[in-house]
Amino acid sequence: MSGPIVIVGAGQAGLQIAESLRTEGFDGEVVLLGKERHAPYQRPPLSKAWLAGESADDRLTIRGPDFFATKRIDLRVGVEVARIDAAGRKVFLGDGAALSWSGLALATGARARRPGLPGAELPHVRVLRDFEDAKEISHRLDSARNIVIIGGGFIGLEVAAAARKRGCATVVVEALDRLMARAVTPEISAFFADLHRAHGVELVFGEQVAEISDEGVKTAAGAFFPADLVVLGVGAVANDELGAAGGLDVSRGIVVDDCGRTSAKDIVAAGDCAVLRRADGALRRFESVQYAVEGAKAAAAALLGRSKPFSAAPWFWSDQYDVKLQMAGSSEGHDALIERRSGDKAFSLFYYRQGELVAVDSVNRPGEHLLARRLLDAHLSPDPVLIGDPERDLRLLLR
Ligand SMILES: Cc1cc2nc3c(=O)[nH]c(=O)nc-3n(C[C@H](O)[C@H](O)[C@H](O)COP(=O)(O)OP(=O)(O)OC[C@H]3O[C@@H](n4cnc5c(N)ncnc54)[C@H](O)[C@@H]3O)c2cc1C
């Protein structure tokens, strides 16, 4: 392959594509273009330790400046790509300049969803997607007395935990009847509802927000919650516009196969901007560090003509107060649940479907989470009786 490989988006996936091109032995030019003014950084701490004031800015950085020089990765920050030309093999930058490519990777991530609510554009209504958002929320938390979080998903709940640590009266308004409903089972939702209430968070379920004013948040049912800070935590939208305008197949994300290949030759996509077409034709979008990193490795290989599909069981984590939740696999459609408990705030739930282990949620049990990932990746389904026996050393199951 001659000519540079251009990567659009210098986040978790874009950086990994650049790095993996070198690991795969690509010796040519690699250009990594990022709209933000920062070198690639981790987003997860923005709603966790960093927001709680327990982690410094420099802990967010993924790779130091030396890395880019050593790996000969031409990182250009503060550069937005305005358009791609798939047939002419060019990208056009915001200032009109053009760059040619022999391979193109789209890793443009996602943006926070902003519901069309009256008052959603008021200055005290914020979203949390990038470092600038996090700095603004953190700054407002210094003086805020009442915070209302709209959406009881991972980011909303992590912000709630940070806000409580920082002394704010906190209300979470969730339209559904339980927390993190799209991602976790009712058992895990209930555990976290108890946890937040024990920390003084008011949880409001089954209520739609009707409007936001300078004074606070009003629900459709007429309840009013005072707020000097409102955080919208209602999901993210894939940044797939460059792909769509460039003629790529797009469906709420740039459609890719399990190697990150898009519908256009020599163009790959990875991370939050991509949507995976599974073997059964279904489309699945994952917003996780694992998918960004593993999808990026596959996409880098695909740009070099190699097929390295990634098939590991999905995993994710969330930190709320002193609790680390780690999830592996997909519990959808499970018909049996085995609990393995070692304390009030330390347990794992093993989910089975027709006798097959399909997922494990672990609360403050990092060892069991790692083991679960290995079991799931090896398609091993241990006898539920052994799993439920707290005296049994589960590591033996892998031997
Ligand atoms: C607050 C928060 C907490 C999270 N917590 C977790 C967690 O606990 N566990 C977990 O697994 N995942 C978590 N995630 C999700 C995880 O961070 C994302 O899945 C991951 O960052 C996706 O990486 P990405 O490279 O696809 O996108 P991003 O990291 O968003 O990077 C995309 C980059 O592309 C840039 N870009 C977009 N358009 C252009 C353009 N036209 N030109 C140039 N640059 C462009 C963007 O500015 C951005 O910098 C969290 C996310 C957030 C926001």
The ligand as an SDF file (V2000), in Angstrom:
LIG
                    3D

 53 58  0  0  0  0  0  0  0  0999 V2000
  -18.3960   10.1940   30.3900 C   0  0  0  0  0  0  0  0  0  0  0  0
  -18.1660    8.8610   29.7120 C   0  0  0  0  0  0  0  0  0  0  0  0
  -17.9470    7.7310   30.4960 C   0  0  0  0  0  0  0  0  0  0  0  0
  -17.7220    6.4960   29.8800 C   0  0  0  0  0  0  0  0  0  0  0  0
  -17.4860    5.3910   30.6630 N   0  0  0  0  0  0  0  0  0  0  0  0
  -17.2090    4.2120   30.0730 C   0  0  0  0  0  0  0  0  0  0  0  0
  -16.8900    3.0610   30.8630 C   0  0  0  0  0  0  0  0  0  0  0  0
  -16.9230    3.0950   32.0870 O   0  0  0  0  0  0  0  0  0  0  0  0
  -16.5600    1.9050   30.2100 N   0  0  0  0  0  0  0  0  0  0  0  0
  -16.5220    1.8380   28.8480 C   0  0  0  0  0  0  0  0  0  0  0  0
  -16.1960    0.7740   28.2990 O   0  0  0  0  0  0  0  0  0  0  0  0
  -16.8420    2.9030   28.0720 N   0  0  0  0  0  0  0  0  0  0  0  0
  -17.1740    4.0780   28.6550 C   0  0  0  0  0  0  0  0  0  0  0  0
  -17.4800    5.1720   27.8800 N   0  0  0  0  0  0  0  0  0  0  0  0
  -17.5460    5.0020   26.4240 C   0  0  0  0  0  0  0  0  0  0  0  0
  -16.1770    5.0900   25.7880 C   0  0  0  0  0  0  0  0  0  0  0  0
  -15.4600    6.1780   26.3000 O   0  0  0  0  0  0  0  0  0  0  0  0
  -16.3660    5.2080   24.2860 C   0  0  0  0  0  0  0  0  0  0  0  0
  -17.0150    4.0340   23.8570 O   0  0  0  0  0  0  0  0  0  0  0  0
  -15.0460    5.3840   23.5560 C   0  0  0  0  0  0  0  0  0  0  0  0
  -14.4370    6.6050   23.9350 O   0  0  0  0  0  0  0  0  0  0  0  0
  -15.2830    5.3680   22.0590 C   0  0  0  0  0  0  0  0  0  0  0  0
  -14.1000    5.7060   21.4040 O   0  0  0  0  0  0  0  0  0  0  0  0
  -14.1570    6.3710   19.9510 P   0  0  0  0  0  0  0  0  0  0  0  0
  -12.7400    6.5690   19.5490 O   0  0  0  0  0  0  0  0  0  0  0  0
  -15.0670    5.6230   19.0830 O   0  0  0  0  0  0  0  0  0  0  0  0
  -14.8480    7.7850   20.1800 O   0  0  0  0  0  0  0  0  0  0  0  0
  -14.3050    9.0450   20.9350 P   0  0  0  0  0  0  0  0  0  0  0  0
  -13.4730    8.6490   22.1010 O   0  0  0  0  0  0  0  0  0  0  0  0
  -15.5130    9.8920   21.1700 O   0  0  0  0  0  0  0  0  0  0  0  0
  -13.3540    9.7750   19.8770 O   0  0  0  0  0  0  0  0  0  0  0  0
  -13.8240   10.3080   18.6770 C   0  0  0  0  0  0  0  0  0  0  0  0
  -13.0480   11.5610   18.3690 C   0  0  0  0  0  0  0  0  0  0  0  0
  -13.3060   11.9420   17.0130 O   0  0  0  0  0  0  0  0  0  0  0  0
  -13.3800   13.3460   16.9510 C   0  0  0  0  0  0  0  0  0  0  0  0
  -14.0840   13.7460   15.7340 N   0  0  0  0  0  0  0  0  0  0  0  0
  -15.4110   13.6290   15.4600 C   0  0  0  0  0  0  0  0  0  0  0  0
  -15.6930   14.1050   14.2280 N   0  0  0  0  0  0  0  0  0  0  0  0
  -14.5120   14.5350   13.7150 C   0  0  0  0  0  0  0  0  0  0  0  0
  -14.1610   15.1420   12.4770 C   0  0  0  0  0  0  0  0  0  0  0  0
  -15.0800   15.3960   11.5340 N   0  0  0  0  0  0  0  0  0  0  0  0
  -12.8670   15.4720   12.2620 N   0  0  0  0  0  0  0  0  0  0  0  0
  -11.9240   15.2200   13.2100 C   0  0  0  0  0  0  0  0  0  0  0  0
  -12.2040   14.6550   14.4150 N   0  0  0  0  0  0  0  0  0  0  0  0
  -13.4900   14.3030   14.6550 C   0  0  0  0  0  0  0  0  0  0  0  0
  -14.1130   13.6860   18.2320 C   0  0  0  0  0  0  0  0  0  0  0  0
  -13.9340   15.0510   18.5550 O   0  0  0  0  0  0  0  0  0  0  0  0
  -13.4520   12.7400   19.2220 C   0  0  0  0  0  0  0  0  0  0  0  0
  -12.3150   13.3200   19.8040 O   0  0  0  0  0  0  0  0  0  0  0  0
  -17.7290    6.4100   28.4710 C   0  0  0  0  0  0  0  0  0  0  0  0
  -17.9750    7.5580   27.6870 C   0  0  0  0  0  0  0  0  0  0  0  0
  -18.1950    8.7670   28.3060 C   0  0  0  0  0  0  0  0  0  0  0  0
  -18.4640    9.9940   27.4590 C   0  0  0  0  0  0  0  0  0  0  0  0
  1  2  1  0
  2  3  1  0
  2 52  2  0
  3  4  2  0
  4  5  1  0
  4 50  1  0
  5  6  2  0
  6  7  1  0
  6 13  1  0
  7  8  2  0
  7  9  1  0
  9 10  1  0
 10 11  2  0
 10 12  1  0
 12 13  2  0
 13 14  1  0
 14 15  1  0
 14 50  1  0
 15 16  1  0
 16 17  1  0
 16 18  1  0
 18 19  1  0
 18 20  1  0
 20 21  1  0
 20 22  1  0
 22 23  1  0
 23 24  1  0
 24 25  2  0
 24 26  1  0
 24 27  1  0
 27 28  1  0
 28 29  2  0
 28 30  1  0
 28 31  1  0
 31 32  1  0
 32 33  1  0
 33 34  1  0
 33 48  1  0
 34 35  1  0
 35 36  1  0
 35 46  1  0
 36 37  1  0
 36 45  1  0
 37 38  2  0
 38 39  1  0
 39 40  1  0
 39 45  2  0
 40 41  1  0
 40 42  2  0
 42 43  1  0
 43 44  2  0
 44 45  1  0
 46 47  1  0
 46 48  1  0
 48 49  1  0
 50 51  2  0
 51 52  1  0
 52 53  1  0
M  END
$$$$
